[in-house]
């Protein structure tokens, strides 16, 4: 009898320990890794690749994300090699976007990796509702930590602000707005596709190339918030969320480009871990999702 009681006791303890482990906060990191590997759009040197690879591997080990969304990746293999430094972190999807003008594969792919199991994952380019609408989204439906439902995760990289004329800047804003409308439409469709599952929450993260400061002409942040998403930078002072380091040939001053939006997952506050310049011209964005 005593043996059976001890056996039951250990079973109860095991169940409680498992519940605690499953209830741990999930760390989500989004990071634009600047033409990874090599930090150049075309023909980076082998030496430049190795410098960035080493710096990013060290940084990612320290960040130790449960869900990792990365932009400006060369391809699946580069992404898989990078995330392999974090135990249990596996690539779920890497896009294969083509340049809308040349049709060639770019070095600006979007990858999602996670320690959670994916029940589905894929990527799609945006529908060409406007000419030169670049890239698209990567998507993964992940089993939640407690196994009771799904976390719907999107990674994206919206149109940049390289335009010089006012007319071109306005068009870039229209491209970002068009992409976000497609994103929200896809999310609505996924509610039907995954209607047999409990959707516990949504994550949309990446380089939005805009911010909440009125600096650009789009309505991206307002549209996401209007659709029920929480802006994890909402309560953060501007000087504490300058995720892009700045560049005289692009924008002179640092600014906020990178976001993690959540829905149904509370109101997490983003942080911006400081990483060396050898990693990227962007800094990572991190949130901790409470169980």
C-alpha positions as CSV (number, residue, x, y, z in Angstrom):
1,X,0.0,0.0,0.0
2,X,2.8,2.4,0.9
3,X,4.5,1.8,-2.5
4,X,1.2,2.6,-4.3
5,X,0.8,5.8,-2.3
6,X,4.4,6.9,-3.2
7,X,3.8,6.0,-6.8
8,X,0.7,8.1,-6.9
9,X,2.5,10.9,-5.1
10,X,5.3,10.9,-7.7
11,X,2.8,10.9,-10.5
12,X,1.1,13.9,-9.0
13,X,4.4,15.7,-8.7
14,X,5.3,14.8,-12.3
15,X,2.0,16.2,-13.5
16,X,2.6,19.4,-11.5
17,X,6.2,19.8,-12.8
18,X,5.0,19.3,-16.4
19,X,2.3,21.9,-15.9
20,X,4.8,24.4,-14.5
21,X,7.1,23.8,-17.5
22,X,4.3,24.2,-19.9
23,X,3.2,27.4,-18.1
24,X,6.6,29.2,-18.6
25,X,6.5,32.4,-20.5
26,X,7.3,32.2,-24.2
27,X,10.0,34.5,-25.5
28,X,9.3,35.9,-29.0
29,X,12.1,37.6,-30.9
30,X,11.8,39.4,-34.3
31,X,15.0,40.7,-36.0
32,X,15.9,42.0,-39.4
33,X,19.4,40.6,-40.0
34,X,20.6,42.8,-42.8
35,X,21.2,40.6,-45.8
36,X,22.2,37.6,-43.7
37,X,24.9,36.3,-44.1
38,X,27.3,39.0,-45.2
39,X,25.4,42.3,-44.8
40,X,25.5,43.0,-48.5
41,X,22.7,42.8,-51.1
42,X,25.0,41.1,-53.6
43,X,28.3,39.2,-53.5
44,X,29.3,39.6,-49.8
45,X,32.8,38.3,-49.1
46,X,33.4,35.0,-47.3
47,X,35.1,37.0,-44.5
48,X,32.1,39.3,-44.1
49,X,29.8,36.3,-44.0
50,X,31.8,34.7,-41.3
51,X,31.9,37.8,-39.1
52,X,28.2,38.3,-39.2
53,X,27.4,34.6,-38.7
54,X,29.6,34.4,-35.6
55,X,28.1,37.6,-34.1
56,X,24.5,36.5,-34.8
57,X,25.0,33.0,-33.5
58,X,26.4,34.4,-30.2
59,X,23.6,36.9,-29.9
60,X,20.8,34.4,-30.7
61,X,22.2,31.9,-28.1
62,X,21.9,34.6,-25.5
63,X,18.4,35.7,-26.6
64,X,17.3,32.1,-26.5
65,X,13.9,32.6,-28.2
66,X,11.0,30.1,-28.2
67,X,9.7,31.7,-31.4
68,X,12.1,33.5,-33.7
69,X,11.1,35.6,-36.7
70,X,13.9,36.8,-38.9
71,X,14.0,39.0,-42.0
72,X,16.6,39.5,-44.8
73,X,17.7,35.9,-44.8
74,X,19.5,34.4,-47.8
75,X,17.7,31.0,-47.7
76,X,16.5,28.0,-45.7
77,X,20.0,26.6,-45.1
78,X,21.4,29.9,-43.8
79,X,18.4,30.2,-41.4
80,X,18.6,26.6,-40.3
81,X,22.3,26.9,-39.5
82,X,21.8,30.0,-37.5
83,X,18.9,28.7,-35.3
84,X,20.7,25.4,-34.7
85,X,22.7,27.2,-31.9
86,X,19.6,27.3,-29.7
87,X,18.6,23.9,-28.4
88,X,15.1,22.9,-29.5
89,X,14.7,25.8,-31.9
90,X,13.8,24.5,-35.4
91,X,13.0,26.3,-38.7
92,X,9.3,25.9,-39.6
93,X,9.2,28.0,-42.8
94,X,11.5,30.2,-44.9
95,X,10.0,32.2,-47.8
96,X,11.2,32.1,-51.4
97,X,10.2,35.6,-52.5
98,X,11.2,36.9,-55.9
99,X,12.0,40.4,-56.9
100,X,8.8,41.8,-58.5
101,X,10.9,43.5,-61.3
102,X,13.5,40.9,-62.1
103,X,11.8,37.7,-61.0
104,X,14.9,36.5,-59.3
105,X,15.1,35.1,-55.8
106,X,16.2,37.7,-53.3
107,X,18.3,37.7,-50.2
108,X,15.4,39.2,-48.3
109,X,13.6,36.0,-47.1
110,X,11.5,35.8,-44.0
111,X,11.9,32.8,-41.7
112,X,10.0,31.5,-38.6
113,X,11.7,29.1,-36.2
114,X,10.2,27.8,-32.9
115,X,10.6,25.3,-30.1
116,X,6.9,24.6,-30.5
117,X,5.6,22.1,-33.0
118,X,4.0,23.4,-36.2
119,X,0.8,21.9,-37.4
120,X,1.1,23.9,-40.6
121,X,3.5,26.4,-42.1
122,X,4.0,28.2,-45.5
123,X,4.8,31.5,-47.1
124,X,3.1,33.4,-49.9
125,X,4.0,36.6,-51.8
126,X,1.5,39.4,-51.7
127,X,-1.1,39.5,-54.4
128,X,0.1,42.1,-57.0
129,X,-2.8,44.5,-56.4
130,X,-0.3,47.3,-56.9
131,X,2.8,47.2,-59.2
132,X,6.1,46.5,-57.4
133,X,4.5,45.2,-54.2
134,X,7.5,43.4,-52.7
135,X,7.9,40.2,-50.7
136,X,5.0,38.7,-48.7
137,X,4.5,36.8,-45.4
138,X,5.6,33.6,-43.7
139,X,3.1,31.8,-41.6
140,X,3.2,29.1,-39.0
141,X,0.4,27.6,-36.9
142,X,2.1,26.4,-33.7
143,X,0.8,24.2,-31.0
144,X,0.5,26.3,-27.8
145,X,2.8,25.3,-24.9
146,X,0.0,23.6,-23.0
147,X,-1.1,21.7,-26.1
148,X,-4.6,23.1,-25.9
149,X,-4.7,25.3,-29.0
150,X,-2.7,27.2,-31.6
151,X,-0.6,30.2,-31.8
152,X,-0.9,31.8,-35.2
153,X,2.5,33.4,-36.1
154,X,3.2,35.7,-39.1
155,X,6.6,37.1,-40.1
156,X,6.8,40.0,-42.7
157,X,9.0,42.7,-44.1
158,X,7.0,45.6,-45.6
159,X,8.1,48.0,-48.3
160,X,11.1,50.1,-47.4
161,X,11.5,53.9,-47.4
162,X,14.3,54.3,-50.0
163,X,12.2,56.7,-52.1
164,X,13.5,60.2,-52.6
165,X,10.6,62.1,-54.1
166,X,7.3,62.9,-52.3
167,X,5.4,61.0,-54.9
168,X,7.4,57.9,-54.5
169,X,7.3,58.1,-50.7
170,X,3.5,58.3,-51.0
171,X,3.5,55.2,-53.2
172,X,5.7,53.3,-50.7
173,X,3.1,54.1,-48.0
174,X,0.3,52.7,-50.3
175,X,2.3,49.5,-50.8
176,X,2.6,49.0,-47.0
177,X,-1.1,49.7,-46.5
178,X,-2.0,47.2,-49.3
179,X,0.2,44.5,-47.7
180,X,-1.4,44.9,-44.3
181,X,-4.9,44.7,-45.7
182,X,-3.9,41.4,-47.3
183,X,-2.4,40.2,-44.0
184,X,-5.6,40.8,-42.1
185,X,-7.7,39.2,-44.8
186,X,-5.5,36.1,-44.6
187,X,-5.9,36.0,-40.8
188,X,-9.7,36.1,-41.2
189,X,-9.5,33.2,-43.7
190,X,-7.3,31.2,-41.2
191,X,-10.1,31.3,-38.6
192,X,-12.2,29.3,-41.0
193,X,-9.3,27.0,-42.1
194,X,-8.5,26.2,-38.5
195,X,-12.0,26.2,-37.1
196,X,-11.5,22.7,-35.7
197,X,-8.8,24.1,-33.4
198,X,-8.8,26.6,-30.6
199,X,-6.8,29.6,-31.6
200,X,-5.3,31.0,-28.4
201,X,-3.6,34.0,-30.0
202,X,-2.0,35.8,-32.9
203,X,1.5,37.2,-33.4
204,X,2.5,39.4,-36.3
205,X,6.1,40.5,-36.3
206,X,8.9,41.8,-38.4
207,X,10.2,44.9,-40.2
208,X,7.2,47.1,-40.9
209,X,9.3,50.0,-42.2
210,X,7.0,52.4,-40.5
211,X,6.1,53.6,-37.0
212,X,3.5,55.2,-34.7
213,X,5.3,58.6,-34.7
214,X,3.7,60.1,-37.8
215,X,7.0,59.9,-39.6
216,X,5.6,58.2,-42.7
217,X,2.4,58.5,-44.7
218,X,0.9,55.0,-44.2
219,X,-1.7,53.8,-41.7
220,X,-0.1,50.5,-40.9
221,X,0.1,50.7,-37.1
222,X,-3.3,52.2,-36.8
223,X,-4.8,49.5,-39.0
224,X,-3.2,46.7,-36.9
225,X,-4.4,48.3,-33.7
226,X,-7.9,48.9,-35.2
227,X,-8.0,45.2,-36.0
228,X,-7.6,44.3,-32.3
229,X,-3.8,43.9,-32.2
230,X,-1.8,45.1,-29.3
231,X,1.2,47.3,-30.2
232,X,3.9,46.1,-27.8
233,X,5.7,49.4,-28.3
234,X,2.7,51.5,-27.3
235,X,3.9,52.4,-23.8
236,X,7.6,52.8,-24.8
237,X,9.2,56.2,-25.2
238,X,10.5,56.8,-28.7
239,X,14.1,57.0,-27.7
240,X,13.9,53.5,-26.2
241,X,12.6,51.8,-29.3
242,X,14.9,53.0,-32.1
243,X,15.3,49.6,-33.7
244,X,17.0,50.8,-36.8
245,X,20.5,52.2,-36.2
246,X,20.4,54.8,-39.0
247,X,22.4,55.3,-42.2
248,X,23.3,58.5,-44.0
249,X,22.5,56.8,-47.4
250,X,19.1,55.8,-46.2
251,X,17.8,57.8,-43.3
252,X,20.2,59.9,-41.3
253,X,18.6,59.3,-37.9
254,X,17.8,56.0,-36.1
255,X,14.1,55.2,-36.0
256,X,11.5,52.5,-35.1
257,X,10.9,50.0,-37.9
258,X,10.5,46.7,-36.1
259,X,7.4,45.6,-34.3
260,X,5.7,42.6,-32.6
261,X,1.9,42.9,-32.6
262,X,-0.1,40.4,-30.6
263,X,-3.8,39.6,-30.3
264,X,-5.4,37.5,-27.6
265,X,-2.1,37.3,-25.6
266,X,-2.4,40.1,-23.2
267,X,-0.4,43.3,-23.4
268,X,3.3,42.4,-23.5
269,X,5.8,45.2,-23.4
270,X,8.5,45.0,-26.0
271,X,12.2,45.4,-25.2
272,X,15.1,46.1,-27.5
273,X,18.2,44.0,-26.5
274,X,21.5,45.7,-27.3
275,X,23.5,43.7,-29.8
276,X,26.8,44.5,-31.5
277,X,26.8,46.4,-34.8
278,X,28.4,43.3,-36.5
279,X,25.1,41.6,-36.3
280,X,22.8,44.0,-38.2
281,X,21.8,47.6,-38.8
282,X,18.6,46.7,-36.9
283,X,18.3,45.7,-33.2
284,X,16.1,42.8,-32.2
285,X,12.6,43.2,-30.7
286,X,11.6,40.9,-27.8
287,X,8.5,40.1,-25.9
288,X,7.7,37.6,-23.2
289,X,4.2,36.0,-23.5
290,X,2.8,35.2,-20.1
291,X,1.1,31.7,-19.8
